[in-house]
């Protein structure tokens, strides 16, 4: 997939509103201007702004908390998508940043499992929602062929896949075999799935912010690995059931948690 026409994957849908207002290449100046038109405020009330990298030594997350400044490199896809996720999921990004800062105190910049899970989800997170708990159970049990082949029509009808992680968005510019995201799973009802996209994203932003702020995710193992190219419709190769026999890409593994509203 050429970066000149980068947003062909349906997984870019959560960012589409914002992508339509920006140039087709990473543009930190345009992102900063967009933030003036659509203001975001941090947990402590600071106005979020996107600024060039600074040389004063202040820790990235502390800068967001203290100054409301998100360092954003020019001509950089990774930082570009990070900024767009701020627009698409402002409550969640605020919750992630604030919890990072709380986890640093009083241990300074110590990592620990709390900051690790926040980083995993911030970089590579995806949310999987379904009105059929049995489909989420298949995903939790790494039953890839049962889920994506035998229940393929049900997946298309009763599941939604919403990318959060900015590194995952960057990887989707040129998706590759084995590309894996780290999922939070939510059970929803049919009415939720029938809502317009904007309503779904608004509700999901509030849910994620609440769960991440509350500490319901405490370690990386609380996230469910999901090989993205197994999702129906992302690659023509997956139309052949034998595609899912690739045990290197579709690995067995341990069980993950399902969150409910």
TANOR-V580153 format. One record per residue. N is the residue number from 1. RES is the residue in one small letter. SS is DSSP state (H for helix, E for strand, - for the rest). Layout:
N|RES|SS / N|RES|SS
This chain:
1|x|- / 2|x|- / 3|x|H / 4|x|H / 5|x|H / 6|x|- / 7|x|- / 8|x|- / 9|x|- / 10|x|H / 11|x|H / 12|x|H / 13|x|H / 14|x|H / 15|x|H / 16|x|H / 17|x|H / 18|x|H / 19|x|H / 20|x|- / 21|x|- / 22|x|- / 23|x|- / 24|x|- / 25|x|- / 26|x|- / 27|x|- / 28|x|H / 29|x|H / 30|x|H / 31|x|H / 32|x|H / 33|x|H / 34|x|H / 35|x|H / 36|x|H / 37|x|H / 38|x|- / 39|x|- / 40|x|- / 41|x|E / 42|x|- / 43|x|- / 44|x|- / 45|x|- / 46|x|- / 47|x|E / 48|x|- / 49|x|E / 50|x|E / 51|x|E / 52|x|- / 53|x|- / 54|x|- / 55|x|- / 56|x|- / 57|x|- / 58|x|- / 59|x|- / 60|x|H / 61|x|H / 62|x|H / 63|x|H / 64|x|H / 65|x|H / 66|x|H / 67|x|H / 68|x|- / 69|x|E / 70|x|E / 71|x|E / 72|x|- / 73|x|- / 74|x|- / 75|x|- / 76|x|- / 77|x|H / 78|x|H / 79|x|H / 80|x|H / 81|x|H / 82|x|H / 83|x|H / 84|x|H / 85|x|H / 86|x|H / 87|x|H / 88|x|H / 89|x|- / 90|x|H / 91|x|H / 92|x|H / 93|x|H / 94|x|H / 95|x|H / 96|x|H / 97|x|H / 98|x|H / 99|x|H / 100|x|H / 101|x|H / 102|x|H / 103|x|H / 104|x|H / 105|x|- / 106|x|- / 107|x|- / 108|x|- / 109|x|- / 110|x|- / 111|x|- / 112|x|H / 113|x|H / 114|x|H / 115|x|H / 116|x|H / 117|x|H / 118|x|H / 119|x|H / 120|x|H / 121|x|H / 122|x|H / 123|x|H / 124|x|H / 125|x|E / 126|x|E / 127|x|E / 128|x|E / 129|x|E / 130|x|E / 131|x|- / 132|x|- / 133|x|H / 134|x|H / 135|x|H / 136|x|H / 137|x|H / 138|x|H / 139|x|H / 140|x|H / 141|x|- / 142|x|- / 143|x|- / 144|x|H / 145|x|H / 146|x|H / 147|x|H / 148|x|H / 149|x|H / 150|x|H / 151|x|- / 152|x|H / 153|x|H / 154|x|H / 155|x|H / 156|x|H / 157|x|H / 158|x|H / 159|x|E / 160|x|E / 161|x|E / 162|x|E / 163|x|E / 164|x|- / 165|x|- / 166|x|H / 167|x|H / 168|x|H / 169|x|H / 170|x|H / 171|x|H / 172|x|H / 173|x|H / 174|x|H / 175|x|- / 176|x|- / 177|x|- / 178|x|- / 179|x|- / 180|x|E / 181|x|E / 182|x|E / 183|x|E / 184|x|E / 185|x|E / 186|x|E / 187|x|E / 188|x|- / 189|x|- / 190|x|H / 191|x|H / 192|x|H / 193|x|H / 194|x|- / 195|x|- / 196|x|- / 197|x|H / 198|x|H / 199|x|H / 200|x|H / 201|x|H / 202|x|H / 203|x|H / 204|x|H / 205|x|H / 206|x|H / 207|x|H / 208|x|H / 209|x|H / 210|x|H / 211|x|H / 212|x|H / 213|x|H / 214|x|H / 215|x|- / 216|x|- / 217|x|- / 218|x|- / 219|x|- / 220|x|H / 221|x|H / 222|x|H / 223|x|- / 224|x|E / 225|x|E / 226|x|E / 227|x|E / 228|x|H / 229|x|H / 230|x|H / 231|x|- / 232|x|- / 233|x|- / 234|x|- / 235|x|- / 236|x|H / 237|x|H / 238|x|H / 239|x|H / 240|x|- / 241|x|H / 242|x|H / 243|x|H / 244|x|H / 245|x|H / 246|x|- / 247|x|- / 248|x|- / 249|x|- / 250|x|- / 251|x|- / 252|x|- / 253|x|- / 254|x|- / 255|x|- / 256|x|- / 257|x|- / 258|x|E / 259|x|E / 260|x|E / 261|x|-
